[in-house]
Amino acid sequence: MENLIKKLEEQIAFLQHEISQMSDELYSQQKEVTVLKKQISNFEKRINELESGNETSIIIEDKKPPHY
């Protein structure tokens, strides 16, 4: 009986550790998703500006020099 209790305690400790690791990974992924959503939003705004013909926000460096 003591052997069974010890084995169950080990399994519980292992599962608690795994849950903690998964929680940390989930937090990391949530932060990354938030950053990616902001980037997508910025890209959508940029695309809409270009489609509407509002090219005043185009950076001069994006254009090739005349000799190309």
C-alpha positions as a LaTeX table, in Angstrom:
\begin{tabular}{lrrr}
\hline
Residue & $x$ (\AA) & $y$ (\AA) & $z$ (\AA) \\
\hline
Met1 & 0.00 & 0.00 & 0.00 \\
Glu2 & 2.84 & 2.41 & 0.82 \\
Asn3 & 4.42 & 1.58 & $-2.52$ \\
Leu4 & 1.21 & 2.58 & $-4.30$ \\
Ile5 & 0.97 & 5.85 & $-2.39$ \\
Lys6 & 4.60 & 6.68 & $-3.20$ \\
Lys7 & 4.02 & 5.93 & $-6.89$ \\
Leu8 & 0.91 & 8.15 & $-6.94$ \\
Glu9 & 2.79 & 10.97 & $-5.23$ \\
Glu10 & 5.54 & 10.74 & $-7.84$ \\
Gln11 & 2.98 & 10.85 & $-10.64$ \\
Ile12 & 1.29 & 13.88 & $-9.08$ \\
Ala13 & 4.63 & 15.68 & $-8.76$ \\
Phe14 & 5.45 & 14.88 & $-12.40$ \\
Leu15 & 2.04 & 16.10 & $-13.60$ \\
Gln16 & 2.33 & 19.32 & $-11.58$ \\
His17 & 5.69 & 19.98 & $-13.18$ \\
Glu18 & 4.28 & 19.31 & $-16.66$ \\
Ile19 & 1.32 & 21.62 & $-16.03$ \\
Ser20 & 3.67 & 24.35 & $-14.89$ \\
Gln21 & 5.78 & 24.00 & $-18.06$ \\
Met22 & 2.69 & 24.04 & $-20.25$ \\
Ser23 & 1.42 & 27.14 & $-18.49$ \\
Asp24 & 4.70 & 28.94 & $-19.09$ \\
Glu25 & 4.67 & 27.95 & $-22.76$ \\
Leu26 & 1.06 & 29.09 & $-23.15$ \\
Tyr27 & 1.91 & 32.47 & $-21.63$ \\
Ser28 & 4.83 & 32.84 & $-24.03$ \\
Gln29 & 2.64 & 31.95 & $-27.01$ \\
Gln30 & $-0.06$ & 34.41 & $-25.93$ \\
Lys31 & 2.50 & 37.21 & $-25.85$ \\
Glu32 & 3.71 & 36.23 & $-29.32$ \\
Val33 & 0.15 & 36.12 & $-30.69$ \\
Thr34 & $-0.47$ & 39.62 & $-29.34$ \\
Val35 & 2.64 & 40.94 & $-31.11$ \\
Leu36 & 1.67 & 39.20 & $-34.35$ \\
Lys37 & $-1.87$ & 40.62 & $-34.21$ \\
Lys38 & $-0.44$ & 44.13 & $-33.88$ \\
Gln39 & 1.85 & 43.51 & $-36.85$ \\
Ile40 & $-1.05$ & 42.25 & $-38.96$ \\
Ser41 & $-3.06$ & 45.31 & $-38.02$ \\
Asn42 & $-0.20$ & 47.57 & $-39.09$ \\
Phe43 & 0.18 & 45.69 & $-42.38$ \\
Glu44 & $-3.56$ & 45.98 & $-43.05$ \\
Lys45 & $-3.43$ & 49.72 & $-42.44$ \\
Arg46 & $-0.45$ & 50.02 & $-44.77$ \\
Ile47 & $-2.17$ & 47.98 & $-47.49$ \\
Asn48 & $-5.32$ & 50.09 & $-47.19$ \\
Glu49 & $-3.25$ & 53.27 & $-47.52$ \\
Leu50 & $-1.55$ & 51.95 & $-50.63$ \\
Glu51 & $-4.83$ & 50.78 & $-52.17$ \\
Ser52 & $-6.50$ & 54.13 & $-51.53$ \\
Gly53 & $-3.68$ & 55.90 & $-53.35$ \\
Asn54 & $-2.45$ & 57.70 & $-50.26$ \\
Glu55 & 1.25 & 57.32 & $-50.92$ \\
Thr56 & 2.35 & 60.22 & $-48.73$ \\
Ser57 & 3.36 & 57.77 & $-46.03$ \\
Ile58 & 5.70 & 55.83 & $-48.34$ \\
Ile59 & 9.24 & 56.14 & $-47.13$ \\
Ile60 & 11.57 & 57.51 & $-49.78$ \\
Glu61 & 14.02 & 54.71 & $-49.10$ \\
Asp62 & 11.44 & 52.21 & $-50.39$ \\
Lys63 & 11.70 & 53.65 & $-53.89$ \\
Lys64 & 14.54 & 52.73 & $-56.24$ \\
Pro65 & 16.83 & 55.51 & $-57.39$ \\
Pro66 & 16.25 & 56.81 & $-60.95$ \\
His67 & 19.34 & 55.13 & $-62.39$ \\
Tyr68 & 17.86 & 51.62 & $-61.91$ \\
\hline
\end{tabular}
